[in-house]
Amino acid sequence: MSRIKYYYDPKTCKYERYVRSKWDITLNALGFLSLSSLLAVGILIVFSHYFDSPKELLLKRENKELKLYYELMDQEVTRLTTMMGDLQERDDNLYRVIFESEPIPNTVRRAGYGGTDRFREVKDKGLNQEKMIISVMEKLESLKKQMFVQSKSYDELSATALNKEEYWASIPAIQPIHNEELNRLASGYGMRIHPILKVRKMHTGVDFSAPKGTPIYVTGDGVVKTVRTEFGGYGKHIEVDHGFGFVTRYAHMNDFGVRVGQRVKRGDQIGTVGNTGSSTAPHVHYEVIKDGKYMNPVNYFFKDLEPAEFDKILELASRENQSLS
């Protein structure tokens, strides 16, 4: 119940009862409402500044989780990049050394994707974590590029490995006849006395003396290129093309065991020792030709000789004696 108010009226010299008009009531009500509204707005502002709404709390929690996921993703990308670096180091310093291939230039491995506007779509959105997101995306792009280069490198090395396997099988790496006692090498490569002309002449192969009919073996994988009979010179002889620039020749044979175009494997018998052509005794004259040039066959006898045996063969081949053809 509202209190009754009085005021002193000087005209009547009495206290008169105060009666509020409707206007006063309206003004008082408006003032109260205005003050209440201002107070409510102030309280709301203060509350919203220091306290989060349920929706804001949910969004902040989601943002925190997303940031954590991006940080974990960034750590994982960094770990993968480190692993890729280890693979690249092995590739350049181990695998490519083994297969005698040139290392991939670092400029090729680290080449980035062009364009300054590559991540413009992300930048235009004005995200709070823009730098972190772009950083992760840049690392992923770089990692994708390095993985592509590395996969191409492994394809190349795989092809090289298969090629090397064929290469090692094709090298003329054994002696053309059995020579366990190392006593059949009669004349080596180099300047020797010609058995017929009796003058020093270049001997382009090595001579292995052996009884007529002794098996002759091909010294590396290849294809028979020539099977020919001459009345002088090499007499009955065979040439085998091993690929990779290698050709071997087996001369003064007694008979043939292969035909032109036949594919042979190292150790296959291709004929027997004879005394045909310009020969003074039963033997096989063996030559190795690389890229059209005569090579010292002894340098390739590494497949069936121990180090000490190889040294003895070198010593025997170095003696300047008379050749057998």
LINLINVEN-V331484 format. One record per backbone hydrogen bond with DSSP energy under -0.5 kcal/mol. NH is the residue of the N-H (numbers start at 1). CO is the residue of the C=O. E is the energy in kcal/mol with one decimal. If there is no record, write none. Layout:
BEGIN
NH|CO|E ; NH|CO|E
END
This chain:
BEGIN
7|16|-2.8 ; 9|14|-3.4 ; 10|8|-0.7 ; 13|9|-1.4 ; 14|9|-1.2 ; 16|7|-3.3 ; 16|14|-0.7 ; 18|5|-3.4 ; 19|17|-0.5 ; 20|18|-0.6 ; 25|21|-2.1 ; 26|22|-2.7 ; 27|23|-2.9 ; 28|24|-2.7 ; 29|25|-2.3 ; 30|26|-2.8 ; 31|27|-2.8 ; 32|28|-2.4 ; 33|29|-2.7 ; 34|30|-2.7 ; 35|31|-2.6 ; 36|32|-2.7 ; 37|33|-2.7 ; 38|34|-2.8 ; 39|35|-2.6 ; 40|36|-2.6 ; 41|37|-2.8 ; 42|38|-2.5 ; 43|39|-2.6 ; 44|40|-2.6 ; 45|41|-2.6 ; 46|42|-2.5 ; 47|43|-2.7 ; 48|44|-2.9 ; 49|45|-1.8 ; 50|46|-2.0 ; 51|47|-2.7 ; 57|53|-2.9 ; 58|54|-2.1 ; 59|55|-2.4 ; 60|56|-2.8 ; 61|57|-2.1 ; 62|58|-2.2 ; 63|59|-2.8 ; 64|60|-2.5 ; 65|61|-2.2 ; 66|62|-2.8 ; 67|63|-2.5 ; 68|64|-2.0 ; 69|65|-2.6 ; 70|66|-2.5 ; 71|67|-2.4 ; 72|68|-2.6 ; 73|69|-2.7 ; 74|70|-2.7 ; 75|71|-2.3 ; 76|72|-2.3 ; 77|73|-2.7 ; 78|74|-2.3 ; 79|75|-2.3 ; 80|76|-2.6 ; 81|77|-2.5 ; 82|78|-2.0 ; 83|79|-2.2 ; 84|80|-2.6 ; 85|81|-2.1 ; 86|82|-1.9 ; 87|83|-2.1 ; 88|84|-2.5 ; 89|85|-2.3 ; 90|86|-2.4 ; 91|87|-2.6 ; 92|88|-2.6 ; 93|89|-2.8 ; 94|90|-1.9 ; 95|90|-2.0 ; 96|91|-2.4 ; 98|94|-2.6 ; 99|95|-2.2 ; 100|97|-1.0 ; 101|96|-3.2 ; 108|105|-0.9 ; 109|105|-1.9 ; 110|106|-2.7 ; 111|108|-0.6 ; 118|115|-0.8 ; 120|117|-1.6 ; 123|119|-2.1 ; 124|120|-2.6 ; 125|121|-0.5 ; 125|122|-0.9 ; 126|123|-1.3 ; 127|122|-0.6 ; 130|127|-1.2 ; 133|129|-2.5 ; 134|130|-2.8 ; 135|131|-2.3 ; 136|132|-2.2 ; 137|133|-2.3 ; 138|134|-2.6 ; 139|135|-2.1 ; 140|136|-2.3 ; 141|137|-2.4 ; 142|138|-2.4 ; 143|139|-2.6 ; 144|140|-2.6 ; 145|141|-2.1 ; 146|142|-2.4 ; 147|143|-2.6 ; 148|144|-2.1 ; 149|145|-2.3 ; 150|146|-2.7 ; 151|147|-2.5 ; 152|148|-2.1 ; 153|149|-2.0 ; 154|150|-2.4 ; 155|151|-2.0 ; 156|152|-2.2 ; 157|153|-2.7 ; 158|154|-2.6 ; 159|155|-2.1 ; 160|156|-2.4 ; 161|157|-2.9 ; 162|158|-2.2 ; 163|159|-2.3 ; 164|160|-3.1 ; 165|161|-2.4 ; 166|162|-1.9 ; 167|163|-2.3 ; 168|164|-3.2 ; 169|165|-1.7 ; 170|166|-1.3 ; 171|167|-1.5 ; 173|171|-1.8 ; 173|219|-1.5 ; 182|179|-1.4 ; 186|184|-1.0 ; 186|207|-2.6 ; 187|207|-1.3 ; 188|319|-0.5 ; 190|203|-2.4 ; 192|201|-2.7 ; 193|321|-1.5 ; 194|192|-0.5 ; 194|199|-2.9 ; 198|194|-1.9 ; 201|192|-3.3 ; 203|190|-3.0 ; 204|202|-0.7 ; 206|286|-2.4 ; 207|187|-2.6 ; 208|284|-2.2 ; 209|184|-2.5 ; 209|207|-0.6 ; 210|282|-1.3 ; 213|273|-2.6 ; 214|211|-2.0 ; 216|271|-2.7 ; 217|176|-3.5 ; 218|268|-2.7 ; 221|169|-2.5 ; 222|264|-2.3 ; 223|241|-2.6 ; 224|262|-2.8 ; 225|239|-2.9 ; 226|239|-1.9 ; 228|237|-2.6 ; 230|235|-0.8 ; 235|232|-2.3 ; 237|228|-2.9 ; 237|235|-0.6 ; 238|250|-2.0 ; 239|226|-2.2 ; 240|248|-2.4 ; 241|223|-2.9 ; 242|240|-0.7 ; 242|246|-2.3 ; 243|246|-0.8 ; 246|243|-2.2 ; 247|289|-2.4 ; 248|240|-2.2 ; 249|287|-2.0 ; 250|238|-2.6 ; 251|285|-2.6 ; 252|234|-2.9 ; 253|236|-3.0 ; 254|272|-2.4 ; 255|272|-0.6 ; 257|270|-2.9 ; 258|270|-0.6 ; 261|224|-2.8 ; 262|259|-1.8 ; 264|222|-2.8 ; 267|218|-2.9 ; 268|265|-2.6 ; 270|216|-2.5 ; 271|216|-1.0 ; 272|255|-1.5 ; 273|214|-2.4 ; 274|252|-1.0 ; 274|283|-0.8 ; 278|233|-2.2 ; 279|277|-2.1 ; 280|324|-2.0 ; 283|274|-2.1 ; 284|208|-2.0 ; 285|251|-1.3 ; 286|206|-3.0 ; 286|284|-0.6 ; 287|249|-2.2 ; 288|295|-0.7 ; 289|247|-3.4 ; 290|293|-2.9 ; 291|245|-2.8 ; 291|289|-0.5 ; 293|290|-1.7 ; 295|288|-3.0 ; 297|295|-0.8 ; 299|296|-1.5 ; 300|297|-2.0 ; 301|298|-1.7 ; 302|300|-1.8 ; 303|173|-2.2 ; 304|173|-0.6 ; 310|306|-2.9 ; 311|307|-2.2 ; 312|308|-1.8 ; 313|309|-2.4 ; 314|310|-2.4 ; 315|311|-2.1 ; 316|312|-2.5 ; 317|313|-2.7 ; 318|314|-1.4 ; 319|316|-1.0 ; 321|319|-1.3 ; 323|193|-1.8
END
